[in-house]
């Protein structure tokens, strides 16, 4: 059985003076040697002062910071398990997640003080023995301060013997109904995702990434942050997404990698600084988390940036595919080929493997980066992972004649209209290309004649006037007639889940009857 390793101890020995982290606000730079020492102090303090043991959970409710990353890697050293709480959730939802994982330590930043007060009064948080303020004086005298760790030794923390299957993070997946599922990410999962990324994406010690996706999301932890540590690169830590800050960092010329979700890229492209921005230092810009409209690709390509979409999910990686730069424009919207140690299959609706090019099937994934299952949820685990180890993603994909994959939608989003399979993601990409459309979501609703028909919820750009007939005529020039939504509803905004993702179930309830 493979053993877990102390990531920062190994990296600090190999490249002690390389810059590991930069604080985007203060400009503070931290070498791998200094970061490792800070995390050693953190691990000693958590274990010796708070009694945190291997296998116990440590929850964090905070925006991005050096301290957050220290806690993540202190869990690596101690064998504790990080529960990275989604601060976008309501306190009732947070309390339910805390009740599910049962953390003994909860660390918080000052901006979430009100939520902490409510949580502390909630009976579902009885497992929390220590409330720890990360960046300000504690809210109560009974709380502790993370600053106390400064008195602890920075010598090597005696890491317990852990095998690679030991949990490191419980990362909750966003859901539209019920309690989100806590995907277990083991030391082996995180390591193999990093190995796949470094080997297949060409991430190296010379690279620097902007880290402004929230650390409660696997994308922030594992798209670039963990792989860069393995490679000896650098992360610029931002509290959150700020378009002006992104343009400032790009102007500095030191950033080579940037991961974001489609909404972030749309905001950047609509910003007044977009046309003057210098993208020449960027080696890789990749979108994830949701389908990305093709107009976003084209605007980057016009600026000479090989912008591409990735694919992953909390339960596997998240990095799963790679599309070489020379194929980005040749295969628009494709996610590419499986990474080095990733296996993939397409399963048809008839339960048989799909082998023909251009035929959609459910994407199945297997490999050492795949979660072993969900925390305290064996039913959901057995539903998602079959006896042969294949993770059923619920996503529909096609494979072209070269073997490159394209995600065409969610299995649950697909609807059948008059016997034809319709994939909303394809239609949404075309709707987004209309000059008056800012956002759009397409979904199936019941119809007595056709079984289901398409409905589009559309957010218009400022100043545009609603005109469903005109938009439908425009779509008919670009799509087969059965794909054009029968209904178009103009809305001020699209609903989202607690994880910030589009909530199509809410739209179906609103318009589907």
C-alpha positions in Angstrom: 0.0 0.0 0.0 1.4 3.4 -1.0 2.1 5.8 1.8 1.0 9.5 2.1 3.9 12.0 2.2 4.4 15.4 3.8 4.1 17.6 0.7 5.7 20.8 2.0 8.5 19.0 3.8 9.4 17.3 0.5 9.1 20.4 -1.6 11.0 22.6 0.9 13.9 20.1 0.8 13.9 20.1 -3.0 13.5 23.9 -3.7 13.6 25.7 -0.4 14.1 29.3 -1.7 11.6 29.1 -4.6 8.6 31.4 -4.1 5.5 29.3 -3.2 2.9 31.9 -2.4 2.4 35.6 -3.1 -0.3 37.6 -1.3 -2.1 39.6 -4.0 -3.0 42.5 -1.7 0.1 42.9 0.5 2.6 41.6 -1.9 4.1 39.3 0.7 6.1 36.5 -0.8 6.6 33.2 1.0 9.3 30.6 0.0 8.7 26.9 0.3 11.0 26.8 3.3 9.1 29.6 5.1 5.7 28.1 4.2 6.8 24.6 5.5 7.9 26.2 8.8 4.6 28.0 9.1 2.6 24.9 8.5 4.8 22.9 11.0 4.0 25.5 13.7 0.3 25.2 12.7 0.4 21.4 12.9 2.2 21.4 16.3 -0.3 23.9 17.7 -3.4 22.1 16.4 -2.2 18.7 17.8 -0.6 19.8 21.0 -2.8 22.7 22.1 -6.1 21.7 20.7 -5.7 17.9 20.7 -6.5 17.5 17.0 -5.9 13.8 16.1 -5.5 11.8 13.0 -8.9 11.3 11.3 -10.6 14.1 13.2 -12.2 16.9 11.1 -11.1 20.5 10.9 -13.6 22.9 9.3 -12.7 26.2 7.7 -15.2 29.1 7.1 -13.1 31.7 5.3 -12.2 33.4 2.1 -8.8 32.6 0.5 -5.7 33.4 2.5 -2.3 32.1 3.5 -3.8 30.9 6.7 -6.4 28.8 4.9 -3.6 27.1 2.9 -1.6 26.6 6.1 -4.6 24.7 7.6 -5.0 22.6 4.5 -1.4 21.4 4.6 -1.4 21.1 8.4 -4.1 18.5 7.8 -1.7 16.8 5.4 0.9 16.6 8.2 -1.3 15.6 11.1 -3.7 13.2 9.3 -6.7 15.4 10.2 -9.3 15.9 7.5 -10.2 19.4 6.1 -13.8 20.3 5.8 -13.8 23.4 3.5 -17.1 25.1 4.2 -18.9 26.9 1.4 -19.5 30.4 2.8 -22.2 31.1 0.2 -24.5 28.7 2.0 -27.1 29.9 4.5 -26.2 29.2 8.2 -28.9 26.5 8.3 -27.2 24.7 5.5 -23.7 25.1 7.0 -25.0 23.7 10.3 -26.3 20.6 8.5 -22.9 20.1 6.9 -21.1 20.6 10.2 -23.5 18.1 11.8 -22.7 15.6 8.9 -18.9 15.7 9.2 -18.7 16.4 13.0 -15.5 18.6 13.0 -13.8 19.1 16.4 -12.2 22.4 15.3 -13.8 25.2 13.3 -11.6 28.0 12.0 -13.2 31.2 10.8 -12.2 34.6 9.4 -13.7 37.8 10.7 -15.9 38.5 7.7 -18.1 35.5 8.7 -18.4 36.5 12.4 -22.2 36.7 12.2 -22.5 33.2 10.7 -20.2 31.9 13.4 -22.3 33.4 16.2 -25.4 31.8 14.7 -23.7 28.4 14.2 -22.3 28.4 17.7 -25.8 28.7 19.0 -27.0 25.9 16.8 -27.4 22.5 18.4 -26.2 20.8 15.3 -22.6 22.1 15.9 -22.1 20.3 19.2 -19.1 18.4 17.8 -17.0 21.6 17.7 -14.8 21.7 20.7 -12.6 24.7 19.6 -13.6 27.8 17.6 -10.5 29.4 16.2 -10.3 33.0 14.9 -7.9 33.1 11.9 -7.4 36.8 11.3 -8.7 38.9 14.2 -9.3 38.7 17.9 -11.6 35.8 18.8 -15.3 36.6 19.0 -15.5 35.2 22.6 -13.1 34.6 25.4 -13.7 30.9 25.0 -12.5 31.0 21.4 -8.8 30.5 20.4 -6.7 32.5 18.0 -4.7 31.0 15.2 -2.0 33.5 16.1 -1.2 31.3 19.1 0.6 29.0 16.7 3.4 31.5 16.4 4.8 30.2 19.8 4.9 26.6 18.5 8.1 25.1 17.1 8.7 25.1 13.4 10.7 21.9 13.4 9.4 18.9 11.4 6.0 17.7 12.6 6.2 13.9 13.2 3.7 12.9 10.5 1.8 9.7 11.4 2.1 6.7 9.0 -0.9 7.2 6.7 -1.6 5.2 3.6 -2.6 6.9 0.4 -6.3 6.0 1.0 -6.5 8.1 4.1 -9.0 11.0 3.7 -7.4 14.5 3.4 -10.4 16.7 2.4 -14.2 16.3 2.5 -15.3 18.5 -0.3 -19.1 19.0 -0.5 -20.7 18.9 -3.9 -23.4 21.5 -4.7 -26.9 20.0 -5.0 -30.3 21.4 -6.1 -32.2 19.4 -3.5 -31.3 17.9 -0.1 -28.0 17.9 1.7 -24.9 18.2 -0.5 -22.8 15.0 -0.7 -19.3 15.1 0.9 -16.9 13.7 -1.6 -13.8 12.2 0.2 -10.5 13.3 -1.4 -7.7 11.1 -0.1 -4.0 11.8 0.0 -3.7 9.5 -3.0 -6.5 11.2 -5.0 -4.9 14.7 -4.6 -1.5 13.3 -5.4 -2.6 11.5 -8.5 -4.5 14.5 -9.8 -1.4 16.6 -9.3 0.7 13.9 -11.1 -1.7 13.8 -14.0 -1.8 17.6 -14.3 2.0 18.1 -14.2 2.6 15.3 -16.7 -0.2 16.0 -19.1 -0.6 19.8 -18.9 3.0 20.7 -18.8 2.8 22.6 -15.5 6.3 23.4 -14.2 8.4 25.2 -11.6 8.5 28.3 -13.8 4.7 28.7 -13.6 2.6 31.1 -11.5 -1.2 30.8 -11.2 -3.8 33.2 -10.0 -5.7 31.6 -7.1 -9.0 33.5 -6.8 -11.5 30.7 -7.1 -12.9 30.0 -3.5 -10.9 27.4 -1.6 -14.1 25.6 -0.6 -14.2 24.4 -4.3 -12.0 21.6 -5.6 -11.1 23.8 -8.5 -9.2 26.1 -6.2 -7.5 23.3 -4.4 -6.7 21.0 -7.2 -6.8 22.6 -10.7 -3.5 24.4 -10.2 -2.6 24.9 -6.5 -1.7 21.3 -5.5 -0.1 20.5 -8.9 2.0 23.6 -8.6 3.3 22.5 -5.2 4.3 19.2 -6.7 6.1 21.0 -9.6 7.6 23.7 -7.4 5.6 26.6 -8.9 3.9 29.6 -7.3 0.3 30.6 -6.5 -0.9 34.3 -6.2 -3.4 34.1 -3.4 -6.4 36.5 -3.9 -9.3 36.8 -1.4 -11.7 36.3 -4.2 -12.4 37.3 -7.8 -11.9 40.9 -8.6 -11.6 41.8 -12.3 -9.5 44.8 -11.7 -7.1 42.7 -9.6 -6.9 40.1 -12.4 -6.0 42.8 -15.0 -3.4 44.2 -12.6 -1.8 40.8 -12.1 -1.8 40.2 -15.9 -0.2 43.6 -16.4 2.6 42.6 -14.1 3.6 39.9 -16.6 4.4 37.3 -13.9 1.3 35.1 -14.2 1.3 32.2 -16.7 -1.8 30.1 -15.5 -5.4 31.2 -14.9 -8.4 29.0 -14.0 -11.9 30.3 -13.7 -15.5 29.6 -14.2 -17.4 30.9 -17.3 -19.0 33.8 -15.3 -15.6 35.1 -14.4 -14.5 35.2 -18.0 -17.7 36.9 -19.1 -17.1 39.6 -16.5 -13.6 40.1 -17.7 -14.6 40.4 -21.3 -17.3 42.9 -20.5 -14.8 45.0 -18.5 -13.5 48.3 -19.8 -9.9 47.1 -19.5 -10.4 44.0 -21.7 -9.3 45.5 -25.0 -6.1 46.9 -23.5 -5.1 43.9 -21.4 -1.8 42.2 -22.2 -2.2 38.4 -22.3 1.2 37.6 -23.8 2.6 36.0 -20.6 -0.3 33.5 -20.2 0.6 30.0 -21.1 -2.8 28.4 -20.1 -6.2 29.9 -19.5 -8.8 27.2 -18.8 -12.5 27.3 -17.8 -14.3 24.8 -15.7 -17.2 24.3 -13.3 -19.9 24.7 -15.9 -20.4 24.7 -19.7 -18.7 27.7 -21.3 -20.4 29.5 -24.2 -18.5 29.5 -27.5 -18.5 33.3 -27.8 -16.2 33.4 -24.7 -13.7 31.2 -26.6 -13.8 33.3 -29.7 -13.1 36.6 -27.8 -10.0 35.1 -26.2 -8.9 33.6 -29.5 -9.2 37.0 -31.2 -6.7 38.2 -28.6 -4.3 35.3 -29.3 -5.0 33.3 -26.2 -5.5 29.5 -26.6 -8.4 29.6 -24.2 -10.0 26.2 -23.6 -12.5 24.4 -21.5 -11.6 21.7 -19.0 -13.7 19.0 -17.5 -13.7 17.6 -14.0 -15.8 17.1 -11.0 -15.2 17.0 -7.3 -15.3 13.2 -7.3 -12.6 12.8 -9.9 -9.6 15.1 -10.0 -11.0 17.5 -11.0 -8.5 17.5 -13.9 -9.5 14.7 -16.4 -8.7 15.8 -19.9 -6.2 17.8 -22.0 -6.6 19.4 -25.4 -3.3 20.3 -27.1 -3.0 24.0 -28.0 -2.8 23.3 -31.8 -6.2 21.6 -31.6 -8.1 24.3 -29.5 -9.5 26.1 -32.5 -9.8 23.0 -34.6 -12.0 21.3 -32.0 -14.0 24.3 -30.4 -15.5 23.4 -27.1 -13.8 20.0 -26.9 -12.2 19.0 -23.5 -9.8 16.7 -25.3 -8.1 13.4 -24.3 -7.9 11.6 -21.0 -4.9 12.5 -18.8 -2.0 10.1 -18.4 -3.5 7.9 -15.5 -7.2 8.4 -16.3 -9.5 5.8 -17.9 -12.8 6.9 -19.5 -15.8 5.2 -21.2 -19.0 6.3 -22.7 -22.1 4.3 -21.7 -25.2 4.6 -23.9 -28.8 4.9 -22.7 -29.2 1.2 -23.6 -26.5 0.3 -21.1 -23.9 -0.6 -23.8 -20.6 1.0 -24.5 -20.6 3.7 -27.2 -17.8 3.3 -29.7 -19.1 5.2 -32.7 -17.8 8.8 -33.1 -20.3 11.6 -32.5 -22.7 9.5 -30.4 -23.5 10.7 -26.9 -23.2 8.5 -23.8 -22.8 9.0 -20.1 -19.1 9.6 -19.2 -17.6 7.1 -16.8 -14.2 7.7 -15.2 -11.8 5.4 -13.4 -8.3 6.0 -12.0 -6.4 6.7 -8.8 -7.6 10.3 -8.7 -11.2 9.1 -8.2 -12.9 9.5 -4.8 -13.5 6.3 -2.8 -17.0 7.7 -2.1 -19.1 10.1 0.0 -18.8 10.8 3.7 -21.4 9.0 5.7 -23.3 8.1 2.6 -22.8 4.5 1.4 -26.1 4.7 -0.6 -24.9 7.6 -2.7 -21.4 6.0 -3.0 -22.8 2.7 -4.4 -25.1 4.6 -6.8 -22.2 6.7 -8.2 -19.4 4.0 -8.3 -20.1 0.6 -9.8 -18.4 -2.6 -8.6 -15.7 -2.3 -11.3 -14.6 1.1 -9.9 -16.2 3.2 -12.6 -17.6 6.6 -11.5 -20.8 7.4 -13.3 -20.6 11.1 -13.7 -24.1 11.9 -14.9 -22.5 14.0 -17.7 -23.1 13.3 -21.4 -20.1 13.3 -23.8 -19.3 12.5 -27.3 -16.0 11.3 -28.7 -14.8 12.3 -32.2 -12.9 10.2 -34.7 -9.5 11.2 -33.1 -10.7 10.2 -29.6 -11.2 13.7 -28.3 -14.1 14.2 -26.0 -16.7 17.0 -25.9 -19.2 17.4 -23.0 -22.7 17.9 -24.5 -24.7 18.2 -21.3 -26.0 16.6 -18.1 -27.8 13.3 -18.4 -30.6 14.7 -16.2 -30.7 17.9 -18.4 -31.2 16.1 -21.7 -34.8 16.0 -22.8 -36.5 14.1 -25.6 -38.7 16.1 -28.0 -40.7 14.1 -30.6 -38.2 11.2 -30.2 -35.1 13.4 -30.7 -32.5 13.7 -27.9 -31.9 17.4 -27.2 -28.8 18.6 -25.3 -29.3 22.0 -23.7 -25.6 22.9 -23.5 -25.4 22.9 -27.3 -28.4 25.3 -27.6 -27.2 27.5 -24.8 -23.9 28.1 -26.6 -25.8 29.3 -29.7 -28.2 31.5 -27.6 -25.2 33.1 -25.9 -23.8 34.2 -29.3 -26.8 36.5 -29.8 -25.6 40.1 -29.3 -28.5 41.0 -27.0 -28.1 38.0 -24.7 -26.1 38.2 -21.5 -27.0 34.8 -19.9 -29.3 31.9 -20.9 -30.4 28.5 -19.7 -32.3 25.9 -21.7 -34.3 23.1 -20.2 -37.1 20.7 -21.1 -40.7 21.2 -19.9 -43.7 18.8 -20.4 -45.7 19.1 -23.6 -48.8 17.1 -24.5 -47.8 16.7 -28.2 -44.1 16.3 -28.2 -43.5 14.8 -24.7 -41.1 17.6 -23.9 -40.1 20.9 -25.6 -37.4 23.4 -24.9 -37.8 26.4 -22.7 -35.1 29.1 -22.6 -34.7 31.6 -19.7 -32.9 34.6 -21.1 -31.2 37.5 -19.4 -30.8 40.4 -21.8 -27.9 42.9 -22.0 -28.7 46.4 -20.7 -30.8 48.4 -23.2 -32.0 45.3 -25.2 -35.7 44.9 -25.6 -37.4 41.5 -25.2 -38.4 40.0 -28.5 -39.0 36.3 -28.4 -40.1 35.9 -32.1 -36.9 37.7 -33.3 -34.7 35.6 -31.1 -36.4 32.4 -32.3 -36.0 33.4 -35.9 -32.3 34.0 -35.3 -31.9 30.6 -33.7 -33.7 28.8 -36.5 -30.9 30.0 -38.9 -28.3 28.3 -36.7 -30.1 25.2 -35.2 -32.3 22.4 -36.3 -35.9 23.2 -35.9 -36.5 20.7 -33.1 -33.7 22.2 -31.1 -35.1 25.8 -31.1 -36.9 26.4 -27.7 -40.7 26.6 -28.1 -40.8 28.9 -25.1 -38.6 31.9 -24.3 -38.9 33.6 -20.9 -37.1 36.8 -20.3 -35.8 37.1 -16.7 -33.8 39.6 -14.7 -31.4 36.9 -13.4 -30.9 33.1 -13.3 -31.3 31.2 -10.1 -28.2 29.5 -8.6 -27.5 26.8 -6.1 -25.6 27.4 -2.9 -22.4 26.4 -4.8 -23.1 29.3 -7.2 -24.1 27.0 -10.1 -27.1 27.4 -12.3 -30.2 25.9 -10.7 -32.1 24.4 -13.6 -34.4 22.5 -11.3 -35.7 25.8 -10.0 -36.4 27.0 -13.5 -38.2 23.8 -14.4 -40.4 24.1 -11.3 -41.1 27.7 -12.2 -42.0 27.2 -15.9 -42.6 23.4 -16.2 -45.8 23.2 -14.1 
